[in-house]
Amino acid sequence: MNLFQLKREHLKDIVRTTTDSFLTDPYFNFMFYELNEAEKHEFIANMEEAFVDQVVDFNECYALDESLSSVALILPPIVGYPEEKWDKFTDRQSELLKEKGYDITFERILKLEDFISIKFEEYDAINSYYLITLSTDKNYRNQGLASKLLKELFKKFDREERKCYIECTNDINIQFYKKHDFIILGSFKLPSVGDVPSDEIPTITFMERIPKPIN
């Protein structure tokens, strides 16, 4: 099976799939804690569109086929985030949140970004394929498509002798990645910002997969 490379023309379909996946994600629900459900959907969709916008032109984002039933957004090794694009997006998010009176939400976003960046550097993730998002369309779930997509990606990573780096706040996803040979690098409670009860602050787990020799 060959990987289907995602292009900018697929942006809307990718964002729809990834946004649906992240509406219940602990990380995003903590990030946008003060927002109502409709606002969360809007801001998560905006963030997912920004992720796609930043990474799709590196030509390392993939699906299994043209149906885009399962998609992977990946930042290739060495390049790092396009900071100029991300700064522009962050400025827009700041304006929108502050217009709605959500100053503390924006403060939390910045604190979380700093925390993620520190761990990214600590774990030398710049030399790995950074799997930002692995999502399956809600109409295609429970068919093993994410596993199939991962296995195809692993063939590429193994050929290039590159690690794969991920972050998880969902226990089900952590177990999923463990089954696919990811190891845990560390787990930490996310930084507390604002009036969020301690038991509603998620733990984030950083993981990587070591490339395997090609037989």
N, C-alpha and C positions, 0 to 999 in steps of 0.2 A: 504494500500500500504506500502511495506517495502522499506527502503532505501538500495541502492546498494553501498557497500563500495568500494572506489577507492583504488587501490594498485599501487605499483611502476611499475608494468608491464603496467599500463595504461598511463604512463607518456607522451609519444609522442602524444596520442590522446587528453589528457587534455591540453597540451601546445598549440596544434593547435586550439582548441576551445577558450581558454582564450586569446591567442594572437590576433585572429580575433576580439574579443570583444574590446580589448584595443587599437587597431590601431587608433581609433578616440576618445579615452578617453582624456579629457583635461589635466589630471594630467600627463600622460605619454608624451603627446605632448609638454607640458611645460618642463618636465624633460629633454627631448632630443631635445630641441628647435633648436639647431644648426645643427642637423643631417638631411640628405636628407631622402626621404621616404623609400628607400631600407635599409638604415642604421638604421632607427627607427624600422623597422620590425625586423631586426636582433637583436637589443639590447632589444626590448620588449620581443621577444621570449626567449632570454637568461634569462631575469629577471623572466619571468613566469616559466621557467624551474627551476630556483633557488627556487622560492616559493614552487613549487610542491616538489622538493627535500627535502626542510626543513620540510614540514608539513605532507607529505603523510604517513610516518611511525608512526605517532601518531594515525592512524586508525580513524580519524574523518573527512575525506573528502568523499563526497558522490555524487551520481547521482541518478536519478530515476530508471534507469535500465541499462542493459549492453550496450545499444546504446550510452551511455554517451551524450545524446542529451542536457542535462543541468547538469552542474557540480558546486559543491560548495567546495572551499578550505577553511578549517577551522582549526584554531589553538585552541586547547582546553584550558579551564581555567587553571591557575596556572603555566603552563609549561614555557611560554615565548619562544621567538625565540631561535633556536640553534645558538648561537653567533659565534661559531667556523666555522660552515659551511658558515654563511653569510659573515664573514670576508674574507674567502677564495674567495668567489664569488666576493666581492667588490674589492679585490686586482686584480682579473682577469679583471674586468670591467675597473679599473683604467688604467691598462696596455694597453688595447685595445683602450680606448678613447684617451689616451695620444699619442699613436702611430699615431692616425689620426688627432692629433692637437686639440682635444676637451677637453683641460684642464678645461675650464670654465664649461663644461657640468658635468664633474665629481665633481667639486666643488659644483654645484647645487644639485647633487644627495645626497652628504653628508649633505648639509644644510637641504634638505627636510627630509631625514631620521631622523636627530636630532629633527626637528619640530614635526614629526609624533610620535616619541618616547616620547617627552615631553607631548604631549596630551594624549597618551596612558596611561602614568602614572597619569596624572592629572585626567582622567576620570575613574581611577581604572579598566581599561579594562582587567587587568591580571586575574580578577575574573569572566570574561565573556567568552563566546564563541566568538572568533574573526573571523568574516566572512571576510576573505581576498579577496575572489573572488567568485562571482556568475555569471556564464556565460552560455549562450545557444548557441549551434552550429548554425551557420548562416543558415543552411538548415532546422532548426526546429523552427525558431523564430515566434513570433506572434501566438503561440498556447497555451500560458498560462503555459508553462512548468516550468519557473522559480518560478512562484507563487505556483505551485504544490509542487515543491521541498522545497520551504520555509515552506509551511504548514506541510510537513513531518518532517522537522528539528525542527519546533516549538514544535511538540509533544514531541520530545526528550528533548529539552531545558526546557519545562514546567515540565516534570517529574522530572528533576534534579534541578528545581528551579534556573536556570541560565539565566542571561541576555545574549543578543546577541549584539555585538558591530560592527559597520561598519564605513567606511569613504567614502564620495562621492564628486566628483567634477562635476558630470553630473546632470543637473537640472531634466531631465526625470527620472533618477534613484532615486533622492531624493523624487520625488512625488510617485514613485513606492513603496519605502520603507515606506513612510508615510501611504499609503493605507494598509500596512501590520503591522500597529501599532508601527512603530518605531517613537521615539521622537527625536527632535534635541537637542543636548547637547551644540553645539556652531558652528559658522561659521566664517572662517577667510581667509583673502587673504594669499595665499602662499608666503613664503619669496622670495624677489626679488634677483636674482643672475644673473649677466651678463646683456647684452644689450637687454632686453626683454621689449617691450612696456607695459605700465601698464594695458591697456585694454586686453592684451593677457595673463596676469597672472591670473590663475583661483582661485576661492574661494573654499575652502574645507569645507565640512560639516561633523561633527561628530554626529553619531546617535546611539541610543540603543533601544532595545526592552525589556520591563520588562516581566518576565515570568507570565503566567496566571494560576490561580488555576485550577486544574484538577477536572472536575465534576464527 
